[in-house]
Amino acid sequence: MRDADALKGASRSRRGVVGVLLLVGVVVAAAALLGPSDASDDDASTSSGVTLAKGAAAWARATERPDATSTGGVSGRSSDPGFPSDAVGSLASTRCVADPAHAPKMTEREMATVLKYVSGSFVGATWRDGEARYLEWGGGGSTSVFGTRALLTHTVEHNKEWCRVISERPEMRCMEKRQKWRLFCHDANVVLKKWGYPDDGSGVERYRSRKPKPDSEAKADLIFAEHMRAYVQAPGKDQFANVTSYYDVVLLDGRMRSACAWSVVQFLKPDSVVLWHDFGKNAWRNIPLKNEAVVLDSKTREPTWHGDRLYSKAAGRLFDGIEHVDNLAVFRLKPSVWQQTRWLE
């Protein structure tokens, strides 16, 4: 009997030793897993402090760097129905760096304002740096500087040669490799002149002219508009719509901006921001104050150029003005317009 009791005691002792060894193994494995993770987070936080001003040196070394937000806030938004989980999972945890030589044709104040909204560095922002879903009409410098600060960037262009040029830039190649950039390159099928305007063959530049357009230019504009339907409706194309159903930040800096403003409404949320470039002070003064009842068809002042009236009439019907910096206007969708879009679903 004593031998049997001894055997039971030995068995219990062995089980106790095995249990202790297993516990030690679990602790060691956990420490090994947690240690490198903390270190990598610290490294990522440090590297994320690289700014555009210091970008020349960073870009010379490489076209990508660790993204501090890729493991935190981005995963928190991956459950959104507009962004399939498999698409989020395929996004690499790196950020591509803009070449300072590719800065957009904007003032420093305008660029700082766009970056403020793309990076979520404003009061009430619901996204952080590296988390915004960014759409732009008109690619190039804006894609390099602003697109590299977003979770995903969708660019709409209508000049095939310019599409080729920007697609070859290292930062764009980097974003495309990381599945963070998609380009919709529409063929306008017309001869283009400076800034992507249709060429009427006159050889005369009437950019921002206040004089009535000659018949040749008016005819060229009508043909151009007919050929630009796909360009205006780009957000609804499968190339974009299969990836996301909404955008946090939209930049209108291409052609047909008033039409694009109407087109993008269904892809906006109440907290989305629309940035409208070349929106002059005169056009901004035509924007009614929030909740102000105004007859937008009445002509209150002379436009400074042909686009002024169209810009303010389209924006005034759809958006509430947030701020105006140089020639950049910042808007949010009117609550009443947002409600109407929900009724259509």
C-alpha positions in Angstrom: 0.0 0.0 0.0 2.9 2.3 0.9 4.4 1.5 -2.5 1.2 2.5 -4.2 1.0 5.8 -2.3 4.6 6.5 -3.2 3.9 5.9 -6.8 0.9 8.3 -6.7 3.0 11.0 -5.0 5.8 10.6 -7.6 3.3 10.9 -10.4 1.8 14.1 -8.9 5.3 15.5 -8.4 6.2 14.8 -12.1 3.0 16.5 -13.2 3.8 19.5 -11.1 7.3 19.9 -12.6 5.9 19.6 -16.1 3.3 22.2 -15.4 6.0 24.6 -14.1 8.1 24.0 -17.2 5.2 24.7 -19.5 4.4 27.9 -17.6 8.0 29.1 -18.0 7.9 28.3 -21.7 4.8 30.3 -22.2 6.3 33.3 -20.4 9.5 33.2 -22.4 7.6 32.9 -25.7 5.4 35.9 -24.8 8.4 38.0 -23.9 10.1 37.1 -27.2 6.9 38.2 -29.1 6.3 41.4 -27.2 9.9 42.7 -27.1 10.5 43.3 -30.9 7.0 44.6 -31.3 7.6 47.4 -28.7 10.9 48.2 -30.3 9.5 48.4 -33.8 6.7 50.7 -32.6 9.3 53.1 -31.1 11.3 53.0 -34.4 8.1 53.6 -36.4 7.1 56.6 -34.2 10.5 58.1 -34.6 10.6 57.7 -38.4 7.1 59.1 -38.8 8.4 62.5 -37.7 10.1 63.0 -41.1 8.5 66.0 -42.7 8.3 67.2 -46.3 10.9 69.8 -45.6 13.4 67.0 -44.7 12.0 64.8 -47.5 14.9 65.4 -49.9 17.3 63.4 -47.8 14.8 60.7 -47.1 13.8 60.4 -50.7 17.5 60.2 -51.8 17.9 57.2 -49.5 14.7 55.4 -50.5 11.2 55.9 -51.6 9.5 54.3 -48.7 9.7 54.4 -44.9 7.9 52.8 -41.9 4.4 54.1 -41.3 3.6 54.5 -37.6 -0.1 54.5 -38.2 -0.3 51.4 -40.4 -0.7 49.0 -37.4 -2.9 51.0 -35.3 -5.6 53.3 -36.6 -5.8 51.7 -40.0 -6.7 48.3 -38.7 -9.3 50.1 -36.6 -11.1 51.3 -39.7 -10.7 48.0 -41.7 -14.1 46.9 -40.6 -15.8 49.6 -42.7 -18.1 48.1 -45.3 -16.7 50.4 -47.9 -13.2 49.0 -47.5 -13.1 45.1 -47.7 -10.9 43.5 -45.1 -8.8 41.7 -47.7 -8.0 45.0 -49.3 -6.8 46.4 -46.0 -4.8 43.4 -45.2 -3.0 43.6 -48.5 -1.8 47.2 -47.8 1.8 47.1 -46.7 2.9 48.8 -43.5 5.1 51.4 -45.2 4.7 55.0 -46.3 6.1 56.2 -49.6 8.0 59.5 -49.4 7.3 62.5 -51.8 10.1 63.9 -53.8 10.2 67.7 -52.9 10.9 68.4 -56.5 7.3 67.2 -57.3 5.5 69.8 -55.2 2.1 70.9 -56.6 1.4 74.3 -58.1 0.1 75.8 -54.8 1.2 78.4 -52.3 2.9 77.2 -49.1 -0.3 78.1 -47.2 -2.5 76.1 -49.5 -0.2 73.1 -49.3 -0.2 73.3 -45.5 -4.0 73.5 -45.4 -4.4 70.4 -47.6 -1.9 68.5 -45.5 -3.7 69.5 -42.4 -6.9 67.9 -43.6 -5.3 64.8 -45.3 -3.3 64.0 -42.1 -6.3 64.7 -39.8 -4.5 67.4 -37.9 -7.5 69.6 -37.3 -10.1 69.8 -34.5 -12.8 67.1 -34.8 -10.9 64.9 -37.3 -12.1 61.3 -37.4 -8.9 60.0 -39.0 -5.3 60.3 -38.3 -2.1 60.7 -40.4 -2.0 57.8 -42.8 -5.7 56.9 -42.4 -7.5 59.1 -44.9 -9.2 57.8 -48.1 -8.1 60.5 -50.6 -9.6 61.3 -54.0 -8.2 63.9 -56.4 -9.2 65.2 -59.8 -5.9 66.3 -61.3 -2.8 64.3 -60.4 0.9 65.2 -60.2 2.4 67.2 -57.4 -0.7 66.7 -55.3 -0.4 63.0 -55.6 3.2 63.0 -54.5 2.8 65.3 -51.5 -0.8 64.6 -50.3 -1.3 61.1 -51.6 1.7 59.7 -49.8 0.1 60.8 -46.5 -3.1 58.8 -47.1 -4.2 55.2 -46.5 -5.3 55.1 -50.2 -5.2 57.6 -53.0 -7.4 57.6 -56.1 -6.3 59.9 -58.9 -8.4 61.0 -61.9 -6.6 62.4 -65.0 -7.5 63.0 -68.7 -4.1 63.6 -70.3 -2.6 60.3 -71.3 0.9 61.6 -71.6 0.8 63.2 -68.2 -0.5 59.9 -66.8 2.6 58.2 -68.1 4.9 60.9 -66.6 3.4 60.7 -63.1 3.1 56.9 -63.2 6.9 56.7 -63.6 7.7 58.8 -60.5 9.3 56.7 -57.7 6.7 57.7 -55.1 3.8 56.7 -57.3 5.5 53.4 -58.1 6.0 52.9 -54.4 2.3 53.6 -53.7 1.2 51.3 -56.5 3.4 48.5 -55.3 1.8 48.9 -51.8 -1.6 48.9 -53.4 -2.2 52.4 -52.0 -2.7 54.2 -55.4 -5.0 53.8 -58.3 -5.0 56.0 -61.4 -8.0 56.4 -63.6 -6.6 57.8 -66.9 -9.3 59.0 -69.1 -8.7 59.7 -72.8 -10.5 63.0 -73.6 -10.0 62.2 -77.3 -9.4 65.9 -78.1 -6.3 68.0 -78.6 -5.3 69.6 -75.2 -3.4 72.7 -74.4 -1.8 74.1 -71.2 -3.4 72.8 -68.0 -5.5 70.2 -69.9 -7.9 72.6 -71.5 -9.3 71.8 -75.0 -7.4 73.4 -77.8 -9.7 75.3 -80.2 -6.8 75.8 -82.7 -6.6 79.6 -82.3 -3.3 79.5 -80.5 -4.6 82.1 -78.0 -4.5 81.6 -74.2 -7.6 82.9 -72.6 -7.1 81.4 -69.2 -9.2 83.3 -66.6 -10.3 85.7 -69.3 -13.4 87.9 -68.6 -14.1 88.5 -72.3 -16.8 86.5 -74.0 -15.5 83.3 -75.5 -15.3 83.2 -79.3 -17.4 80.6 -81.2 -14.5 78.4 -81.8 -13.6 78.1 -78.1 -17.2 77.6 -77.1 -17.6 74.8 -79.6 -14.4 73.2 -78.4 -15.7 73.4 -74.8 -18.9 71.6 -75.7 -17.1 68.8 -77.5 -14.7 68.5 -74.6 -17.6 68.3 -72.0 -19.2 65.5 -73.9 -16.0 63.5 -74.0 -15.4 64.0 -70.2 -18.4 62.2 -68.8 -16.3 59.2 -67.7 -13.8 61.5 -66.1 -16.5 63.2 -64.0 -18.1 59.9 -63.0 -14.8 58.3 -62.1 -15.6 57.6 -58.4 -18.3 55.2 -59.5 -16.1 53.2 -61.7 -15.3 49.6 -60.6 -11.6 50.5 -60.5 -12.4 52.7 -57.5 -15.8 51.6 -56.2 -14.5 48.0 -55.6 -12.0 49.4 -53.1 -14.0 52.0 -51.2 -17.5 53.4 -51.1 -16.5 56.8 -49.6 -13.7 59.3 -49.2 -12.5 61.4 -46.3 -10.8 64.0 -48.3 -11.5 65.1 -51.9 -9.3 67.6 -53.9 -10.9 69.3 -56.9 -8.0 70.5 -59.0 -8.6 69.2 -62.5 -11.1 70.1 -65.2 -14.9 70.2 -65.0 -14.7 71.0 -61.3 -18.3 72.0 -60.8 -19.5 68.8 -62.4 -17.1 66.8 -60.3 -18.5 68.4 -57.2 -21.9 67.1 -58.0 -20.6 63.7 -59.0 -18.7 63.1 -55.7 -21.7 63.9 -53.4 -22.7 60.2 -53.0 -19.2 59.3 -52.0 -19.0 61.8 -49.1 -19.8 61.3 -45.4 -20.9 64.1 -43.1 -17.4 64.6 -41.8 -15.7 64.4 -45.3 -13.8 67.4 -46.5 -13.8 68.8 -50.0 -10.9 71.0 -51.0 -11.5 73.2 -54.1 -8.4 74.7 -55.7 -8.4 78.0 -57.7 -11.6 79.0 -55.9 -11.0 82.8 -55.9 -12.0 85.3 -53.2 -14.8 86.6 -55.4 -16.3 83.1 -55.7 -15.9 82.6 -52.0 -17.8 85.7 -51.2 -20.7 84.3 -53.2 -20.9 81.3 -50.9 -23.8 81.8 -48.5 -23.2 81.6 -44.8 -24.2 78.3 -43.0 -28.0 78.0 -43.0 -28.4 81.3 -44.9 -31.2 81.3 -47.4 -29.9 82.8 -50.6 -31.1 82.8 -54.2 -28.0 81.5 -55.9 -29.3 82.2 -59.4 -29.3 86.0 -58.7 -26.1 87.8 -59.9 -24.8 89.7 -56.9 -21.5 90.8 -58.4 -19.4 90.5 -61.5 -17.2 87.4 -61.7 -13.5 88.0 -62.1 -13.4 85.2 -64.8 -15.7 82.7 -66.5 -15.4 80.0 -63.8 -16.3 82.2 -60.8 -20.0 82.1 -61.2 -20.1 78.3 -61.9 -17.8 77.5 -59.0 -19.8 79.5 -56.4 -23.2 78.3 -57.7 -22.2 74.6 -57.6 -20.5 74.9 -54.2 -23.2 77.0 -52.7 -25.9 74.4 -53.4 -23.9 71.5 -52.1 -21.5 72.6 -49.4 -21.0 74.6 -46.3 -17.9 76.7 -46.3 -15.2 75.9 -43.7 -12.3 78.2 -44.5 -10.6 79.9 -47.4 -6.8 80.1 -47.8 -5.4 82.1 -50.7 -7.2 80.4 -53.6 -8.2 77.2 -51.8 -11.7 76.7 -50.5 -12.5 74.1 -47.8 -16.1 72.7 -47.7 -18.2 70.1 -46.0 -21.4 68.6 -47.4 -24.6 70.4 -46.3 -26.6 68.2 -43.8 -29.7 68.6 -46.0 -27.8 67.3 -49.0 -26.4 64.4 -47.0 -30.0 63.5 -45.8 -31.3 63.5 -49.4 -28.5 61.1 -50.5 -29.5 58.7 -47.7 -33.1 58.7 -48.9 -32.0 57.5 -52.3 -30.4 54.4 -50.9 
